[in-house]
Structures are given as C-alpha cells and as structure tokens.
C-alpha cells in the first residue's frame, strides 16, 4: 500500500513539473497588444474606416476581460472581432472574403462568433474617439477664426490626432475614459506638435459654452493619465514574441490534452453507469 502511494506521488509530482508555465500578466498584455496592432493592420489592408477598427479592438479588449489568451487564442478571436465589427457597422464583408484576404480559414471566424457575442453580452454598440475628433476639429475652426489661430493647419491637426488615437486604442484607455476625453487628449498631443491654437484657452471656452460638469483640472488629469498609458505600451520584439508564442502553444496543447482526458473519463463513467442501470442478459 505504501509503495503504491509513493509511486502515485512521484507520478503526480512528475506531471506537475512537466506542465508548461503559464503566461504571466505582462506576457498576456504583450500578446494582446500585438494582436490589437494586427487588427489595425487588417483594417488598413481592407481599407475599413477607423470606426470598424476601433469597434473591433474594443470587442477584443472586452472579450479578454472575461477570458485568458491561454483559453482562446487571440489570433482566432481577433478575426472574429473584425468580422463582428463589420456586421454591426453595416460594412458587409463575408467571412470567406475576410479569411481569404488574410489567408486564414474563414470557418474559424464563424466558429468563434457566438462565443464572442455571448462574451460581449450582445452589447455591440461602441462609441469611439474618431467621430468626437471630427466634432472638436470643426469647433476649433470657429475658435481659430475668432482668436487669430491657424485654421489652415486644422487638417494636419486632424491627421495627427487620428494617428495618436490609433496609439491610444492599443492601451486600456478606451475601457477607462469616455470618447470625448480620449479625443481631447489626442488633440492636445497633436496640438503640442503643430501649435495650431491655444489649447488651454480653447478648453476654457468649450467648457463655458457647454456648461460642462468637468473643470479644467479634472480634464487635464484625465489627459495626463491617457498620455501615460500610451507611453507605457510595450510592443513586443521578434524574440519576445517567439518566446511567448511558444509558451502559449504549450499551454493550449496541455489544455487540449486535459480536456480530452476529462471527456474520455466522462464517457467511461457514463458507460459504467449505463451498465449498472441496465444490466445485460446473456440469452445464449
């Protein structure tokens, strides 16, 4: 009896040591950012509007608030998020067309669709900073004309702000701040490059006209927090990516094996239970 217990303990200990190490928090964050960046690349390749790109990334972020990348591979979820964003924004692209364009099996997209929608609790309307940027640019045009600013530079300010918004979408900011604050934060960053207008003066003017519940100090603190999140974004280099990809593959292979064992064990119990409840009679 004692020998059996020792042998069982050794087997369990060996199995424990043979299991791959799970990804840590930083590695999970890094691989998510990598695939969020891939979403942007896919959307640019298909020339989708920024609204679809931002919606897909927000779906992706919200999905992984519930799940780990070790449970569902982000490459597959990424594609389904892009497909779902196209549908909700009425930019009709078939799964076959999307899969063909990025050389992936379109069936993977469809297989994960219900999982993604359920994980989002079917709450699919997303408000992004890009439309807010356009609104503020229009408002800044009137402000520039009234204050001797440089309205001829607003188009370039808009372009830089959109580029900055793309960076913000790779952070947790879209889950933490409303679209209007994200838009103002990236416009402030863009204005620091081009100096189109007196931004603090514009904020005072805007708040006084809108009778906002926020004050300058609160908005400035929010902008600074968003800027800090952008600075902290880490883009994986090739070596780091390969290392994390290997760990992720090992974790998912182990998970698949465990699921397979549980399924076989469940079937075995079911058969045993069936034999006990319905004994067979030998009539030979």
N, C-alpha and C positions, 0 to 999 in steps of 0.2 A: 504493500500500500504506500509506504514511504517513498519507495523508488518511483512509483507512478506519479506522485505529487511533485517530486524533484524534476522528473522528466517533463511534466506538463509546465512547470515554472520556467524551465530552460527554453521550451518551445515558445512560450508567451513572451519571454524576455528577448529571444532572438527575433520574433516577429515585430516587437516594438522597435528594436534597433534597425530593422530592415526597412521600416516605413520611412518615406521621404519627409524631410522637414517641410512644414507648410510655409507659405509666403508670409513675411512679416508685413506690418502696416505700410511701411514705406514702399515695399515691393509691390503690394497691391495698388497703392496710389500711383506708382510709376507706370504700371502696365495699363491702368485705366486712362491716364493722361495720354499714353501712347496711342491707344485706340480712339480716344476723343479727337486727337490730331488726325487720325486716319479718317474719321467721319468727315472732317473738314476737307481732306484731300479728295474723298469720294464725291462730295457735293460739288467741289470745284470742277472735277472731271466731268460731271454730268451737267455743269452749269446751272445747278439749282440755286434759287435765291437764298439769301442769308437766313430768312425766316425758317426754311426747312432745315438748314444746317443747325441752327440754334435749337430748334424743336427736337431734332434727333439727339443732340448732345444732352439736352435736359432729360429726355426719356432715359438715355443711357445712365446718367448720374442717378436718377431716381430709382432705376432698376437695381443698381448696386448699393442702394441704401438698405435693401432687403436681402440681397444675395452676395456671396463672395465670388470672386473670379475663379476660385477653385471648384465652385459648384457648377458654374455655367461659363464656358469660355467666352471672353469678351469679343473675339473675332466674330463669332456667330451672332451674339446679341447686338453688336454694332450694326450689322447688316439689317437685322430686323427693325432696329430703331430708325434707320434711314428709310426703310420701306414704309413703316407706320407713319412717319412724319410726312412723307409724300402723300399718303392717303388722306390724312387729316387736313393737310393744306391744299387738297384738291389738285395736286400736281401728279397726274396719273401716270405712273410708271409700273409696269408689271414686274413681278418677282423674277420672271425669266429674263427680262431685259436688264434688270439691275444686276442679277447674278452673272449674266454673260458679259456685261461691261466691265466687271471687276474679276472675271474668271473664277467665280465661286459657284458652288451648287445652289441653285435657287430653292431647292427643296429645304435646305437648312433654314432659309429665311422664313418659309411658311411654317415649318415645324415649330419654330420658336415664337410665332406671332401671338398665340393665345397666352403663352407664358408671360410675355412682355406686357400684354394688355391687362392681364389679371394683376401683375405686379404693380402696375400703374393705377390699379383700382379703376380703370377705364376713365380716369381723369386726364383727358388728352389735349385740352386747350392750353397752349403755352403762350405767355407774353414775354417777348424778348426785347432787348435794348435797341435793336436796329430801327424799329419804327419810331421809338422815342428820340433817337438821334436825329432823324429827319425832322421831327417836330421842333426840336430845340434849334436846329440849324435855321429853319425858317424864322423862328422867333429872334434868333441872333441877327438875322439880316435886318430886321426892323430896328433892333437895338444899335447895330453898327451905323446905320444911316442917321440915327438920332444923336450919336455920341462921337462922330468922326472916327469910327473904326475903319476896318478894311474889308468891306463886304465882298470885294473881288477875290478874296482869299478863302471865302467860306466853302467853296467847292473842294479845295485842297484840305481844309479843316475836316470836312465831312469824310473824305477818303482816309485820312489818318485816323480819325475816330473809329471808323469801321474796322480798320486793321487792329486798333487797340482793343476793340470789342471782341475780336476773334481770340485775342490772348486771354481776355477775361473769361471767355467761355470755357477755357481749359482749367479754371480754378473752381473752388466751391462757391464763389461769389453769387452765381445765378440762383443758388439754393438759399442764400442768406440775405440778399438785398433785392428790393423791387427794381423793375426795369428802368424806371426813371432815374434812380440813383446810379445805376450802372452806366446809363447813357451820359449823365452829367460827369461822372468820374472819368470816362474815356475822353469826353470833350475837353475836360480840364487838362488831361495829359497831352492831347493833341494841340491845344492852345499854347501849352508851355513850349512846344516846338516851333510854332508859327507866329505866336503873338498877334493873333487877329483882333482881339478885343481885351478889355479889362475884365477878366473873368469874375473877380470878386464883386465888382460893380454890377456886372450882369446878374449875378446871383441875388444881390440885394434888390435889384429892380424886379426880377422874376418873382421873388418871394412876396414882395409888397403888392404886386399885381394879382397874384393868385391867392393871397391871404392864406398861405401855407401854414400848417401846424408845426412845421420844422423851422429851426433857425439856422443861421449860418454855421454856428459851431457844430451842431449835430450833423449837418451835411458834410462839413469838412472832415469830421471824424470818420464818417462813412467812406468818403473818397480815399482818405489815407489808409483805411483798412483794406479797401479794394486794391489799392496800389501795392500794398504789402503782400497780398495774396498772389498778385501777378509776379512780383519779384521772387516769391518762394517756389514758383512752379519749376519742377525739375524735369527736363527732357532726357530720357534715357539714351546713353550712347550705345553703340552696337554691342560692346562687350557686356554691358549690364543687361541689355535686352535679351541676349542669348542665354545668359545665366538664369534670368527669371523665367524665360520661356521653357528651359529645361526643367526647372523646379515645378512649374505649373503643369507641364506634361506628366511628370512623375506623380504629382498629387492626383490628377484626374484619372490616370491609369489605375492607381491604387483604389480610388473611389469606385471606379467601374468594376474592379475585381470584388470589392466588398459588397457592392450591390448585387453582383452575380451570385456570390455565396449566399447572401440573405434570401435571394429568390429561390435558389435550389433548396435551401433549408426549409423555406416556407412550403414549397411543393412537396418535400419529403414528409413534413408534418401533416399536410393535407391528405396525402395518400394513406399515411398511417391511421389518421383519424377516420378516413373513409372505410378502411378495412375493419376497424374496430366497430363502427356503427353498422356496417353491412357485411357481416361475415359471409364468406363464400361457402357453398355446399358442394362437396365432391359427389357427383351423381354417377361416376364411372363404376 
